[in-house]
Amino acid sequence: MEKMAGRLTVKVVRNIALCMLPYILFGCALLPAKKEVAVKAPVEAAEKEALQQLAMAEEAFKAGNLEEASQRYRQLAMAFPRSPQAARALLRQGEIDYGLEKYEKAASWFQQVINEFPVRPEGDEARLWLLRCYLKLERFNDAVETGRSLTKYLPKKSQKAVAAEVVGDAEAARLNYARAVKWYVKSYELAKEDKHIFLAAKVDIVLKNLGRDEVVALAAEYPESFPNLQLQTRLVEIDMETGRFGMAQEQLQSLIERWPDHPLVDTWEGMGERVEEWLKVDMTAIGCVLPLSGRYQAYGDRILRGLVMAAQDFKNQGADIQLIIKDSGGDPGLAVAAVRELVLDNKVAAIIGPLSRVAAEAAAEEAQKLWVPIITLTQKEGVSDIGNYVFRYFLSNEQQTRALVEYAVLGLDYKRFAILYPDDSYGTRLINLFWDELERLGAEVRGVEAYDPSQTDFADQIKKLVGLYYPRPEGAATDVAEGEKAAEISSARLQGEGSEDQEEEEIPIVDFDAIFIPDGYSQVGLIAPQLAYHDVTGVKLLGTNLWNSQKLVEMAAPYLQDAVFVDGFFSGSGLPLTSQFVQSYEQTFGGKPGYPEAQAYDTMRLLIEGLRQPEVTSRPILRDALLGIQSLPGVAGTASVGPDGEVSKPPFLITIYRRRMEEIQVDFEMLRQRRRKYLEYFTRDELPSPEKPPPALSPPMSSIGQ
């Protein structure tokens, strides 16, 4: 009975459910559908802690506490290496090192992000940062190849624009300027509008390095779009630089008429005004900016005498030249004002001067802006690097040391040298140049000693050079010179000559052929007698133009016989032009001219040589004519203008014979041929050395006129 009752109950419930089913289904259909809500999964405890650490690190980063931020980023990355927050932490660490210019370390952090989180957004950011690191590390090939790939791989246009810009920077660094322009244009097309001005400026900078043919080719590639107008503007600049002012003027007028509302209109109008000014140049006027007052007045007066004398001489020869003189007072501000006045008011074709470093640099920069040739007379090296309108005429330290070494090594066949120099900037600079030249020609330096510039007793330095300062070990080897001197003393002892002092006297080890002393005549006049006192004899003393004073002869002529030094001018030279110049100068001003007067005279000769050429009708053409001058005879020797604007000429080699100075007649062309023959003997990967004998040379040169 109980079983039957149970079965009955189940059956009743089942029937009720079947009956109610349609109503249940129908009722559900009537209910409004529930809106699906995305439920945020609960953040795990570890991830929550990672987020908190990242927030604290970001707060320190934004506050500028980079050390604290860096420590927190690294701790986060170590504690949660698989967390998405670690990607951001590693990226930030790389950004910090990049900002601190630690590009190698930054690159390693960015590479770690790329390796561990390649598909996250931080991975793409890291790829761009790594690309920037390549550029900073001068890995230009890597920057170009990687950047080109990223312009295709990265998902966002803004990211592709950055990659293209970096490729452009790398191509510019590789001097592939036309390719750089193309990549900047690609970046311009991908970038947002607020980046356009910046990219256009980069294009303008790179275009300065392109010639006419390259610019024309690019203009054909972009006939209607950016950067066509920049290219057209660059073509006008090239016409102006090369003196084609008529063509430049026509093109500027056309650009202004076609695009009167373009942002470049102001630039074009300014260029047009400059063209009009340059068309008014007086090609017979030469400006001079000299310190005719102030601390450099004495030098300015000497330069002025040389210029006036040159202008008068060349006028007598038919040259129509007008000198316009401006006083700079040695002040850079006054020098700049003088340049502007000479160019804009006096319309001069070119400028000579100034002399001092700061005034010459300031004047040269202004002359470059105004596109007027300027020949500076400063000893400051690198001034001509300011621009292609800047020249320099001055006997450089390189020219002096090169002439001395070529004469000593290739002319006299000397191979071993000692150096005694003042411990100041001049002495250090000169010995480095001298030493470099010796190494190029396979000679060696056997000893180097420095002394205080104010020193008057040089015994310690001399003793160190010849092995007398420190105790000498028994049985120390001596060279031939020492052996000969020891034999002389032994012979004297056998004959009963000499004293106990001589018996204990150590013999100097003179294992060098010459001593280089780059100092002024006053110090050299003290050093030479002390060398003789310590038995350092039979070696040639070598020096620079600072030796060229009659006072040196008066101080120490007996100890300087056959010494050799260089200078840019020697009034006692037998060269016809030099003799004529000296005689004329003495008649006009009284007294003998020196290097400043000769330098000024030959500078004027250079300019007149350029102006005499019939095609020279503008400043740019005059500049090109000056760059083409080679082997021009002058009162200070034969001058040539290098592509860098440096005027070079072989210096005079001067010796002391008895109680007067005499010129050493040197065939510098023969020395140059010997130099080339010597250097060609060695392979590219092999440096000359005394151990490897040089090619056979003709017999050593001898000094003539002694």
Protein Blocks (a to p, Z undefined) as FASTA:
>chain_A
ZZmmmmmmmmmmmmmmmmmmmmmmmmmmmpccdddddddddddfklmmmmmmmmmmmmmm
mnopamlmmmmmmmmmmmmmmbmklmmmmmmmmmmmmmnopaklmmmmmmmmmmmmmmbm
klmmmmmmmmmmmmmnopaklmmmmmmmmmmmpmbfklmmmmmmmmmmmmmmnopaklmm
mmmmmmmmmmcfklmmmmmmmmmmmmmmpcfklmmmmmmmmmmbcckkmmmmmmmmmmmm
nopamlmmmmmmmmmmmmmmbfklmmmmmmmmmmmmmmmpcfkbccddddfedjklmmmm
mmmmmmmmmmmmmmmnopacddddddeklpaklmmmmmmmmmmmnopabdeddfblmlmm
mmmmmmmmnopacddfbfbehklmnpmkbccddddfklmmmmmmmmmmmmnopabdcddd
dddfklmmmmmmmmmmmmmnopacfbdcdddfkbcbfklmmmmmnopmbccdehiacdfk
lmmmmmmmmmmmmnopacfklmmpccdddfbfbdcddddfklmmmmmmmmmmnopghiac
dddfklmcfklmmmmmmmmgoiacddfbdfkbcbfklmmmmmmmmmmngpaddfklmmmm
mmmmmmmmmmmpmklcbfklmmmmmmmpghiacfkbccdddfkopacddddddddehjac
cdddddfklmmmmmmmmmmmpcfklccdfklccdddddddddehZZ
